[in-house]
Amino acid sequence: MSDFTQRFIFDDTDVRGELVGLSGSYQQVLAKHDYPRPVAQLLGELLAAASLLVGTLKFDGLLILQVRSEGPVPLLMVECSSEGDVRGIARYEAERIADGDGLGQLMPEGVLAMTVDPTQGQRYQGIVPLEGATLAECLTSYFATSEQLATRFWLCADGLRARGLLLQQLPPDRLTDEEERAASWEHLVTLADTLQNEELLGLDNETVLHRLYHQETVRLFEPRGIRFRCSCSRERSAKALVSLGRADAELLLSEHNGRVEIDCQFCNERYGFDAADIAQLFAGGGSQQPSDTRH
């Protein structure tokens, strides 16, 4: 697999970790839009973060990370399902972006939102100010203020591959003394801080963990695949039209020369509906047999 997450734990302390590497799925996301390099890097980091986080949440459904700002990049958005399907998108103003711009220049005064949308159960969302020089620092701050969990992120992307490392403290079990727990956590984080982006991008997981924690007892679990998959469909587009009501749908037809086209912002797929399709939808005939629709 070229795209996967891999969990690991430290046997002698209450800390777990996760590593992610994205190649094919990351490049498929980038292929849908002509992103400037700094935007492509940020989007890759957010894809890696979502892939790391979905493995820490025991649920069936969708994890959504959104970063919004008033800067040259008003939106970064990534979705990752519990099945490992990812997609992402960025909005940007190319004329305001220079090569080498970082998060502070691209998304000043931003906010970070994490939404957990389970298949069954209540939707949850947490929103915090975008505080930090990098997305990794901002996500670390999010967990410190919103989730009350000791969690650290290391993220990088270069337009070809996106990589990430997560460390998270677990409830007391092996270490119950607070000072020992704090010292152990600080030790593991300090070692991870020595990891260079070039190492994370260029080395396999076993080598990364050996370089960082060769004096620790670490168990590495089986990898879990990640893939690009967009959740858009003709059926979902048809439901959106039906939700408008027949009068508004027919008004759209007349305003667009007899054909309504719905574009997916994530993958650029286009779904077209003509007068016969609209009539079929509101007659209860469904969307699977378009009259003369090209998709």
N, C-alpha and C positions, 0 to 999 in steps of 0.2 A: 504494500500500500504506500502510495506517495502522500496521502492525506490521512492523518490519524492523530488521536490523542492517546496518551499512555499514562496511566496512574502509577504512582509509587508511594511507599510509606517507609518511615523510619521505625525500625523494630524497637528501638530503645527509648523512644520519646513519643509524645503525642502530637505528631506533625505528619500531614499528608502532603503530597505534591502531584502535579499534573504537568505533562509536557505536550505540546502540540506542534505539528508541522503541517503546513498547507502549501501545496504546490498547484496541482491541477485545478482544484476548486477556486483558489485565489486568482489564478490566471483566467478562469472562465468568468469570474466576476468582473475583472478588469477589461476583458474583451468586449463587454457590452457597452462600454463608454470610453471616450478618449480622455482619461484622467491625466492631469499634470502629475509629475513624479511625486511631489510632496503629498498630494491628495491620495495617490495610490498607496503610498507608504502608510498614511494614517488609516486608510480603509483596511489595509492588510493587518495592521495591529488590532483593529477592532474586531475583525473576523477571528483572529487568533484568540482574543479575549473571550468572545462569545463561546467559542469551541471549548475553551478551558472551563468556563463557568457552567456550561450545561451539564458537564460531568459531575459537578459538585451538588447538583440539585436532583433529588430523587423524585421525578415527576414525569408524566407524559404530557407533552404539549410543546409550547414555543417559548423561547427566551429571546427577548428583543432588547438590544442596546441602541440608544439614540443619544447623539451629542448634537446640541443646537447652539448657534451663536449668531451674532450680528456681523461677523467678520466675513472674509472672502470665502469661507466654507460654512454656509449657514446650516448644513445638515450632514451628518454621518449616521447611517442606520444599517444595522446588521441583525438578521434573524437566524437563529439556530434551533432546530427542533431536537426533541429528545431522541430522535432516530438518527441524528447526525447530518441532517440536511441544512446547508447554509446558503444564504444569499445576502447581498449587501448593495448599498447605493450611497453615493455622495452627491450633494449639490454644491456647486462652486462657481465663482466668478473668475475666469481664467486671467483676465487683465489685471487682477489685483494680487496674483500669486507669482512669487519669484522662487526659482530653484533654491533650495536650502531653507525655505521657510519652515519653521516648526509650529508646534501646536499653539503657542502664544500668539504668533503672527496670524495664523490661519483661523483660529477660533477664539478670539478674545471674549471675555465676559460670557463664557458659555455655561451651559448646564448639561449634566449627565443624567439620563434616565435609564433605569433597568426595569423591564416589565416581564413578569412571569405569567404566562397565559396558559394554564393547564387545560387539558381536554375535559377534565371534570374538576369542578371546584371553582373557587373564587380567584379572579384575576388580581394580581398584586403589582404595584408600581412604586418604586422609590426614586426620588429626584433630589439631586444635590448640585451645588455650584461646581463648575469645572475648576478644581484647584490642583495645580501641579504643572510642571514644565513638560510632562509627557503624558500620554494616555495611561501608561502603567502607573504613574504617580496619582493620577486622577482616580483610577479605579481603586487603588489602595486607600485613598482618602474616602471614597464612597463607602467601603466596607467598614472603615474606622468610625464613620459618623452615622451610617444608616443601619448596618447589620450587626455592629458590635462584635465582629469576628476579626481576629488577627489574621490578616490575609495580605500577601504581597504578590505583585505581578512584575514580570520582566517580558517585554514585548519588542519585536523588531520585524521589519519587512523591507524588502528591496525591490519590489516590482515583479519578482520571480517566485519568491518564497516568503511565507509569513511564519514566524516561529514565536513561541511563548512558553514561559515557565510560571507556574503558580505554586506558592507554598501557603498552607493554611493550618492554623493550630486547631487541634481537636480537643474535645472535653477531657478533663483530667482522667487518666487511667494508669499509664505506666509511671508518670511523674505527677505526684499530688502536691508537692511542696511548691508554693507560688514562686519563690526565688529560683528554684531549680528549673521550673517551667520557663520562666522569663529568660534565664541564662541560656537554656537550650535553644529557645526560639531565636534569640539574638545571634547565637553562634551560627545557626543554619542560614539565617538571612545574610549575615556578614559574608559567609562563604559564597552565597549566590550572587552577592553584589560584585564579586570579582569576575563574573562571567562577562565576556565581551560579546558584542553583537556578532562579530565575525565567527566566533566559536559557536554561538547558538545557531547561526544560519548554516554553518558548514559541517557541523559534527552530528553524528547520530546520537540518539538518547542515551545509550549505554555509555558512550564516551563522555558525554556531558556530565552524567551523574558520577562517573569515576573521577573525572577531573575535580569536581566540586567536593565529593563526599566519599573519597576512597578510604577515609578512616572511620566512616559511619557504616552501620548495618542497614542497607537499603534493599527493599524488595520492589522489583519492577514487574507490573502486571501486564497482561496481554493488551495489545493495542486495540483501539476501537475506531472504525473507519469514519471519515468525514467526506461528504461529497457536496458538490454544488447541485442544488435542485430548487427551481422556482415553483412556488405554490399557485401561480396564476393558472387559469384555465378558461376555456370558452364558457363553461357552465357558471363559473363565478362572475364572469363579466355579464352574462345574461341575468343573473340574480341582481346585479347592481342596476341594470336597466329596469327590471321589474320593480325594484324598490322606488324608482322615480315616479311610478304611476304611468298609466297608458298615455294620458294627455301630454305629459312632459316628454316621454319617449318619442311620441310622434312629432312633437315640436322640434326635438333634436334632429329627427329625420329631415324635416323640411328645411332646417337651417343648414344642413350639411349635404344638400343635393341628393337626398334619398338614401344615404348610407352613414350609419353611425360607426365610428371606429374607436375602440378602446385599447389604449396602449398600456402594457405593463412597464412601470418605471424601473423595475429591477432588471428585467431580461430583454426589454425592447420587443417582446412578442406583441403582435397586433391581432385583435379580434374584431371582425366586421359583421355588421347586422344591417340588412336592408328592410324594406317595408314588409316583405313576406315573413322574414324572420321575426320582426316585432309582432306582427299579427299572430304568428304561431306561439310566441312566448305568452301573450296575454290570453290566448285561447287554451292555455294549459298544455301545449304540445311539446314543451321542453326546448332545449337548445342544441340537441345533438344532431339534428338533420338540417343544416343550413340550406337555404334555397339555392343560392349561388354565391357563397361566401368563401373568400380566400383567406387562409390563415397561415 
